[in-house]
Amino acid sequence: MNEPNTEGIHGPSVDPMHEPRALPTNATPPHHPMTTEASTATERPVLAVFDFDGTLTTADSLGAFLHLHLGTLEWGWALVRQSPMLMAYVLRRVPNHQAKAALLQQTLQGASADLLEESAQRLVTRWLPRHLNPWAWDRLQSHQQAGHTCVLLSASLDVYLGAVARALNIPHLICTGLAMQDGRCSGRMSTPNCHGEEKWRRLQAWLAQQGQPRESWELHAYGDTRGDLPVLRQADQAWWRGRPWDS
């Protein structure tokens, strides 16, 4: 969950019986070479960090995943039961992580790892091809073709973003973890919600694991909500909703 009506609770209506469409991994969108004055002058390696919901996609993925996982009737009933909490979130009376935790507890507690993986694959084959943002998809492919290091950094859940990252050929994933026990989901998050300042903390931890400080990278960051601003502020080149962003 990010801002109200984005990343996490109000997903688009998803028809579980919709005919799957192949992910356009072999498509050739308009290509824009990723050459910049900064990279030429400093010769630092480029790190391209992409938010997912609303940036690489045109819609929310968590609601879509839950809809696919639960089915239309059960997902609708879950929204009814969670409506007081969701309304409080929209009105900014409860924080992002609290509303998200309540929704996950309601919808995913007890789900088996195998069923979650099946739902993740349905999301990749049925929903993702119809909701890729063409501009961001083009930028991602341009970074990949230039040999840049790409990271998917999202508040959404690891139980389906792993499949998404593989489908999009993104080798590095930083996101919100979902706790599993004995092959079943506890309904609780295993990490802090990867949103806002937590995104920048998690990215810093990842950089430390790579053994390369922030200053050694030319950082390109892509986002669409206030939850992405902590990372955009640290970027050499930042993009907000498809436009160059300057803090």
N, C-alpha and C positions, 0 to 999 in steps of 0.2 A: 504494500500500500504506500502510495505517495500522497499527492494532493487529492482533495475530494474530487470524485468522478474520474480519477486516473488510477494508476498502478495499485490494484489490489482488491477492490470490492465491487465496483459497478461494471462488470464485464459485459461485453456485447452479447446479444442473444446468439447462441450457437446451436445449430441444428445437428444433433448427433447423427442424423441419417444423411447429412449432406455428402454428396459425392466427393471423395478425396481428390485433390489435385496435387500433382508432383511439385515438390519444392523446386523453384527455378535455379538450382545450383549451377546449371550449365548455361543460364541465360547470359546474354551479353548486353548490359545496359550501356548508356552513353558513358564512355570512359574519360576520366579527367586525371591526368598524371599527377601524382602526389609529390610534386617538387616545390620546395619553398626556399626563400632566401635564408631562413634560419638553418634548415638542414644543410644547405650548400655551404654556409659560412662556418658552421660549427662541426659538421659531420657527426653530430650525435645521432644515435639510433632513435627512430621514431616509435613512440608508444601511443597507440590509438585506443582510447577507452570509450566504450559505447554503453550508454544506458539502454534498457530493453523496451519497456512499456512506453509507448508514445514517442520513442526515438527510432529504434529499429522497426517498431511496429506502429500501426495507426490506431491501435486500440489496446485495452487492458487484457493481460493474459491470465491473471489469476482467476478472475470470474469465468473466463472461457474454460480454463482447466477444470475448475470445480463443476461447471455445467456439464462438461464431457464426462467427468468422473462419476458424478451423482445421477445424471439423467435429468430431464426437464422437471419432472414433478418433485423429486427430492430436492433439487437445487432451488426451485421456487419456494418450497416449504422452509428450507434453511434461511432464505432471505426474509421470509415473514417472521421467523423466530428471532432473527438477528436485527430486525428493523429498528428497535429502539437504540441499539448500540450504533448501527450504521447512521441513523439520523443524528445522533449525538456527535459522531465523527464529522459528518458533513457540516454541522454547525460549529465545529471546532471546540466542542465541549469535552472531548476525550482525545488523547494523543493517538497518532498513527499506530504505534506498536500495540496499544491496548485494544483498539478495534480489530486489528489484524489477528491478534492472539485469540480473541473471542471467536472470530469467524473460523479460524483453523481448528480450534477445539471442537466447534460445533460440527464441522463438515468432514474432517479427516481423521479424527480419533478412531483407532482400530482398523484403519485401512491397511491392507497387506501391501508389502513392497511390490509384489508381482502386479497387483491391480493398478498401483500408482504408475508403474512403468508402462503398462498398457495404455493408461490414460495419457501419459506423456507422449507416447508414439502417435496416438490419435490427434493430439494437439499439433504435433509437427506435420502430420500429413494432411489434416483436414482444415485446421485453422490458420496456421502460420503462412502458407502460400497466399492466402486471401488477404492477409493483414500486414504484409511486409511494406514498410515505407520505401517507395522507390528511390527517393533521394539518399536516404541513409544506407540503403542496400548498395547503391552505387558507390558511396563513400567507403563502405566496408570493403567491397571488392577491390577498389582502387588501392587501399592500404595493403590488402593481402597480396595483390599483384606486384606491389612495390617492395614486398618482403618485410613490411613493418610488423612489429609485435602488436597483436590485437588482444584486448581484454573485454569480456562482457561483464559489466558491473551493474548489479541490479538488486532491488529490494525483493524481487520475486523469488520463488522457491527452487532449491536445488533439485527437488524430485522431478521437475520437468525441464528446468533450464539446462541440465546436463545434456538431455536429448536435443534441445534447441541449439546449444553451442556446437555439438557434433554436426548437426545438419547444416549449420552456417559456417562450418570449418573455422571456428574460433577456439584456439587451443587453451585459453586461460579464462576461467570462470570464477567470479567473486560474487556471492549472493547470500541470501538468507537460508540457513540450514533448517531442516525439519527433523526433529528427533525421532529415531526409530528404536524399537526394543523388541527383540525376538521376532524380527521380520514384520513387525506391525508399527504403524505410526502412532505416536503418543498424542498427537495433536498439539504438541508444544514445539516452539522454535528451539533449535540447538545452538543458535548463535544470536547475538543481538540483531534486531531488524536492520538490514543493510540499507539505511535511508538517511539522507541528510549528512550530518557530520560523520556518522558511522561509515558512510561510503569512503570518505577521505581517509579515515583511520584504517579501514580494511585495505585500501590501495597502498597506503604507506607500509603496512605490514607485508603486503605482497612484494613491494619493492625491496624491502629489507631481506626477504627470502631469496630474491634474485641476486643479492649482493651488490646491487647498483643503486646509489642514492638517486633521489629525484632529479638532482642537477645534472646527472649524466644522460638523461633522456630529453628528447624534444617531445613534450606531451601534447597530444591532440585529444580533446575531450568533447563528447557529444551528449546533450541532455535536453530535457523539455520541461522540467518542473523545478520548483524551489529546492526539492530534495537533491537535485544535481548540482546546485550552485557551489557547495564546498569544493567539489572537484573542478568545476569550470574555472573557479578563481585561481587555481593552481596551474592552469594550462598555459602553454605557450600559444596554442591556437584553440579557441573555444567556440563551439557551435551550439546555439540555442534555437530549437525548433526550426532547424534548417538555415539559420542565418548566423553570420559571424557575431560573436558576443564579446563585449568589452566591459569588464567590471569597472 
